[in-house]
Amino acid sequence: MLKLPDNLSISPGPAPVGRVLPVLSSDSIGTTSQESSARATQFALGREYSAQVLSRVDDKAFLVKVDNAVLKMDLGNAAHVGQSITLRYVQDAPVPTFFFTPQAAKPTDGSALLSPAARLIGQYLQEAEKSGVSNKFEAAAVVTQSPKDPQMVAQGLRQAVANSGLFYESHLSEMLQGGRTLAAVMQEPQNQTQTQAQIATLTTQQLAILEQNRLNWHGEVWPGQKMEWDVYLEERDGKDGENANEGNDDIRSVVSEIKLTFPHLGVVAAKLTIVNGNVSINLRAEQSDTLDVLKSKSRVLTQAISDNGLQLEGLVISEYE
């Protein structure tokens, strides 16, 4: 999930894996001498394998049995002979490579056992709480230079969210399955130089999205124009939080709300509610002249929605309060 701080001591493993997935708190293992053997076993990318540490070769290297293959792996001091370990196969080239997460020693005081990642997340959350970090994501870059081209605006917003780092872990999963390139993943904040405060802020916002099913984005949509954008799953009426999460997510409405303050049109807000390909739109404007413009363009908007394959269930244009 996170880019690790420089002072966190984790075995780096071979350099190629460090460049591919530098943010996972795991030790990477793999040597060129085992390439032909690993390919012969046809390991599946992203799959976890149960392995057995057979014997020690030297101070760091062990012979490890994975499925029907015996491979030489550099495990350092994180393993011992006879140990059963779990490995995840993550890379074919330039050398077959696995990820190995060493098991932490059980605490002797009876307290809960936390992984290094969990302890690190807890540290970031404490720092974010002290700093009063907001759940709202503040974009640093301008979304588009072409505000008059709706397609360019939409593409820019998509890229702004994709490169925000808010969905980094799902993008890693997509990459392992061949659905996203390494170059795209490397553009995200987790693979850029960040301060401790920036990492803590991003971690807090990621967890807020996961908990609330809600993305709150704020940024410069084109030069000089700020926009607030809120996307969330609509709550079900008459159901508590526990029951609301039991199935039927496919029929829950997705709501997208945006708010812009234009220099001449004043405040304009739009709320789109989408469910099963049907969309309802509520447009609100602060100024009466702006309301008149929106009403005069309603047929154009209706046709544009239809051209994009959506069924318009309702369009309301009203005063912003």
N, C-alpha and C positions, 0 to 999 in steps of 0.2 A: 504493500500500500504506500509506503513512505520511502523517501530518500533518506538514508541513514546519515547521521552527523559524523563528521570526521573522527570524533573522539570515541566512537563506539567500536569496540574491538571485536571484529568478526573475520574469520579466516577468508582471504580473498579468493582462493581457488585459482584456476587457470585464467589467464587474461582474456581469452575470447569470450567466456561466459560473463565476465565482469562487464564487458562492453555491451553484451546483448541484454542482460537483465541486471543492471547495477543496483536496483532498489529492493530486491528481495533479501530478507534477513536469513539467508541460507548459505551453506557452504556448497560450492559447485565442484564436481569431480568428473574426471574423464582424462584419458591419455591417448596419444596418437597410436600407441602400440595395440590398442584394443579395437581400433576402428573396424577392421574386417570382421572380427568376432561379433561386435555389436550389430553390425549391419546384417549379419547372417541370422541373428535372432529376430530381426524385424520388430524392434521395439516401436511402440506407438507413441507419437508425440503427445505430451500432456498426461499420459497415463502413469499411475502410481504402481510400483512393483515392490513386493515383499522380497527382501534379500537377506542372505546369511553371510556374516563375516567369517571366512574359513581360516585364514592364517595371516600372520604378519610377515611382510617382505623386508621392510626396513623401518626406520623411525617413524615414517609417515604413511607408507604405502601398505595396503592390505590386498589379499585376494578375496574377492567377494563373488558369491554365486547369485546371479540374477536370472530367474527362470532356469534355462538349461545352459547358460553361459557362465564361465568363470572369468571375471574381469579384474584387472589390477587398478586400484583406486587409491587416490591420496586422501585419506580421512583424517590425517593428523592425530590429535589426541582426543578426537570426538567419538571414537569407537574402540571396541576391544574384541578379541577373538571369541567367537561363539555368539556374538550379539545378533539379534534380528533387527533389521532396520528397514525403513521405508524410503524408497527412492522415486523421484519423479523424472521421467525422461523428457528433456526440454529441447534438445538440439541434435541434428544429424551432422551438420558441417560447421566449421572445418573438422571438428572431431566430435564423435558421439559424447553427449554430456548429460549428466544427471544432476538433480538438486537433492541434497541431503540435509535435513534439519536435525541436528543432534538433540537428544532428549535431555532436558534439564534435570538436574539433581533435585530430589524431593526435599522440601524444607523440613527441618527437624523440629520446628516449633509448632507444627500442626496448622500453619496458615495455608491459604490457597496457593496452589502451584500456578504461576503465571509464566507464559512463554516470553522470550525476549521482546517479541513484537508487541505483546499485550502491555508489558511494562513500559515500552517506549511510547505507545499510544497514550497510556495513562499520564506519562510525563508531559506529553504535548497538550493533553486536555487540561491539565492543571495550569500550564503556562497560558493557554488561551483564556481560561476562566479569570486568571489574575489580570489579563490585559483587556478584558471585556470584549472579546471578539464577537462580532455579529455573524449570524447565520447567512446573511446576504453576501453573495459572491460579487466582489468588485472587480470588473474586467479592467485590465491595464491598457489594452490595445483597442484602437478604433475598429469597428466591425467591417465597414465598407466605405469606399470612396465614391460609390455610385448610388446615391440615395434615390434616384429617379428610376432605377432598374429593380423591380420587385424580386426578380430571380437572383440578382447579385446580393440583395439584402438578405434574402432567405439563405443563400449559400454561406454568406458571411456569418450569420447567426449560428448556423449549424457548425461551422468551423470553430467559432468562439466557444461553444459549449464542448465540442469534442476535444479541444486543446486546453481546456480549463484545468484539467487534472482531477475534476470532480468524479469522473467515471474511469479512473486509471486502471483499477483492478480488472474491471470487465474488459477493458481494451487489451490488457495482458492476456486474458483468457482467449480473446478473439485472435490475438497474434499466434498463440500456441496452436490454434486450430486452423491457421492459415487465412483467417478472415480480415487481418489487419497487418500492415507492413511494419517492420522495425523502424523505418524512417518516420512513420507517422507517430509511433509511440515515443520516439526520442524527442519530439517537439513539445511534449507535455512538461509542466513545471517540475514533476518529480525527477526529471532527467536534466534539469538546469540547476545552476548554482542558486541555492536559497539560504536565507538566514533561518535560525531556529524559530523566530517569531513567524515567518512566512509558512514554514512547515506546520507549525502548531495551528495556524489559522486555517490552512487548507484541510488538515485532518479533522478539525471541528466541523467544518462545513460539509465534508464528505459524510461524517456520521449523522449530521442533522438531516441530510437528504435521505439516507438509509432509514432513519427512524420515522421521518414524517412523510416520506413519499412526495417531497416538495422541493422544487428548485426555485430559488429566488436570486435573480441575476440583475445586476445594475452596471451600466457602462455607457460608453459613447458609441452610439449606433452608426453615426457618420460624423465627420468633423464638426464639433460645436453642438451636437444634439445628443442629450442624455436620454436614456430610456430605462424604465423599470419593467422587468419581465418576470412573471410568476407562473409556474407550471406545476400542477398538482392533480392528484386523484380526488374527485369529489367524494365527500363522506356520504354514507348511506343514512337516510332518515330512519329513526326509530331503532337503531342497532348500536350496541356498545362496541367499543374498540376491538374487543376480543372476537366477537362474532363477525365483525365487519371484515376481518381478514381471512375468513374461512371460505375459500373458493369464490366463484362468481366475479373475480377481478376483471374478467373480459367484458362485463356489462357495466362496469363502473365508468362514469363519465370522466374524460380527461379535460381539464380546464386550463386555458391559456389566457392570461391577462397581461396587457401591456398598458403603459401610461407614458405619454410624452407631453412635454410643455414646449409648444412652438412659439417662436418670437412674435408671430402675427395672428396665429389661430388660437393661441391660448392652450389650455389643457385639453387633450384628447385622450380618451381611454377606450379600450376595446376588450371585451370578454367573449372568448370563443369556448363553447361547450361542445365537445365531440364525443359521440357514443355510437358504435357500430356504423361508422361512415356517415352519420347524420350530424349536422352542425347547427347550433343556434348562436346568433351573434347579437351582442348588446353593445352599441356604440354610444358614447357619451361625450359631449362637448361643453366647454365652459362658456363660450361666447355664442350669442344667437346667430351671428353671421356664419360661424363655423357649422352650426346645426343645419342651417339652410343649405350649405354646400354639401354636407354629408347626405342630406335627404335627396338632393338633386342627383347625386351619384349612386343612389341605392340600386337602381336597375343595372348599372355597370358592375357593381359589386356582386349582385345576385348572379349575373351571367358568368362572372369570373369563377365563382364558387362552383357553379354547375360544370364549367369547362374542366375543372380539376377533379371531377368525379365524385364530388360530395353532394349530399342531399341537404338543401337548406330547409330547416324546420321552422326557423323564425328569425326575423331581423327587427330589432328594436333600436330606434335612435331617440335619445333623450338627453335632457340637460344634466351636466355634471354637477354634482353637489359635494 
